[in-house]
């Protein structure tokens, strides 16, 4: 008896059988996504048991039939990214006229179809109150958003973007207290941004750009600090200043206020956006100096401030933005010299400082070797190498020589015009690339599998091929981890807990609910969970490059100093967030190399939150069971069972030592009073560090970088000893550890030209 048909993610073409639903009356699941199926939607009228239909990303045509409406058990309908339309000639034949009968429908994806219709005046009438995910984006819809949208009280994600909707944003949205994702961008919406949005305390993505919204930015948006991760208000008609409360969004990742008419200066409080990765304030009327605190945004990847009235110097602290890939400060009134600290930005791929009042010598170290004249055009007083089309710097000075009176100006005008054209082309390509990235991210955010939900044991059995040993990624004291592939094609890691550990997982569900809300780029994302009496598992983000432990002890591809330093910086940032960046401090309890996983780009993600502990008002508590791993756990934990953030710092110090010495704390060489800490301490005291660090990192004194490498490794190991001090009160804090590692990295990059 067939209950499931799976045809997704293939290269199939042709038409689906028109009577597929008639011939399989017991059908519950139909997966036919991401192929090249054409023709119309099959007749499902006899498949009354259908729960899920997924036919997205095909070439289906014709009307969305109202024959779907008798499917009273249907929970999921995904038809997005096809060429489907709605029959508007006879209202009774329209799919929209009968959707209200699908009382169990929780997910409806119709986006990216040319529906060419008017948005129903009463969304609350046409859609069931049980609806959680609604995607009508890019459907060529007209009309306005009616107030009764507030009746859809179960909504988690609402996407009405890229249509022709007009009118105002309804204030009734405030009743959607479960809403996490709101996409209204690229419409024709007018009026103020309603302050009622501030009532949506679970709102994580607020994307309103590309409309005609006016007035100030509501100051109350700062109250959404716990949940808000993306705020996009660009390309509107907003005025006034940035409210000071906005800098309280300490966990925001994406901030876009570009192409408005905002005024005022950029506050020093911008440095409070400690995890922001993309910030675009370009094309406004901001003025004043750039705050030095901007250098504290160490996770920034893209920073765009072009087309404003900023003046004064570029802060030298920008050299601390070691993750930066794009920096656009063009078309401002910035002056003085280009800071040499920017040479440390080894990941910087796009730089535009054109059309300012900068002067002096253009740096040539680090990424500056790859930039062309377009990056520095129309500054007038810059000097440097000939290929940058600026005057050669006079010997002994960083100021350019003056132009002779009466010199022909055409040789400056023509290159300037060409430079401007090339800059426009480069920016256009960059915008297109960014839009593609935003589309991918947007689809991921909207999709329910990225929100906390339960999965069944059967689904995990299927995903892991029956927890087959061939899928086993690793074993630990708390269970086993398997690679799995969910029904939608997504690769995941499934951590199955060993329930024989008595009491270790008391309160598993409530604890997981809290931990699932913890979000940081260096923490493994918990995608889902399965909790039954005799089976408990977490579904985690899959890390294709495995663990740090695997890389440390692999003979094929040893990690260099910078790679190891980057990995430990990532780990430090994750622990800093757990200890100080979340309202309730979280103690990991089992920090070790096997719990540090690496993604495609070798970015580290701290894993194994199955045993993490939440602290209350105090900063420690007594744990009756020893959960940590011998060799990595702090002395007070092993003797007294005291769990605290200082215990994580101790474990971090031990991992830091192991990462650069390639010696486990349980190595057989450590016996009696000699341990890993004492061994390293002795080497530092005797100045024989070469005898303890991994031989692949510090080969010979004939290496021209030997001295700088030795200094770097010595500083790292001193920090490791400071983290693993015997007494908790003597250990450094994770914020101090992050700052120290950052300084070590900057010094190392400067000494080695970014290698």
Secondary structure, DSSP 8 states (H G I E B T S, - for coil): ---EEE--SS--EEE--TTHHHH-TT--EEE--SSEEES-----TT-TT--EEE--SS--EEE--GGGTT-TT--EEE--SSEEE---SSGGG-GGGTGGG-TT--EEE--SS----B--S-HHHHS-TT--EEE-TTS--BSB--GGGGG-TT-SEEE--SS--BSB--GGGGG-TT--EEE--SS--EE---GGGGG-TT--EEE--SSEEEE---GGGGGGTTT--EEE--SSEE-S---GGGGG-TT--EEE--SS--EEE--GGGGG-TT--EEE--SSEEEEE--GGGGG-TT-SEEE--SSEEEE---GGGGG-TT--EEE--SSEEEE---GGGGG-TT--EEE--SSEEEEE---SGGGGG--GGGT-S-SEEE--GGGTSB-B-TT-SSB----TT--SHHHHHHHHHHHHHHHHHHHHHHHHHHHHHHHHHHHHHSGGGS--B--HHHHHHHTTTT-GGGEEEEETTEEEEEEE-TTS-EEEEEEE-TTSTTTTTTHHHHHHHHTT---TTB--EEEEEEETTEEEEEEE--TT-BHHHHHT-SSS---HHHHHHHHHHHHHHHHIIIIISSS-EE-S---GGGEEE-TT--EEE--GGG-EE--SSSEEE-SS--S-TTTS-HHHHHH-EEEHHHHHHHHHHHHHHHHH---TT-TT--TT--HHHHHHHHHHHT-GGGTS-TTTS--TTSTTHHHHHHHHHHHHHHHHHHT-SSGGGS--HHHHHHHHHHHHHHHHHHHTT-
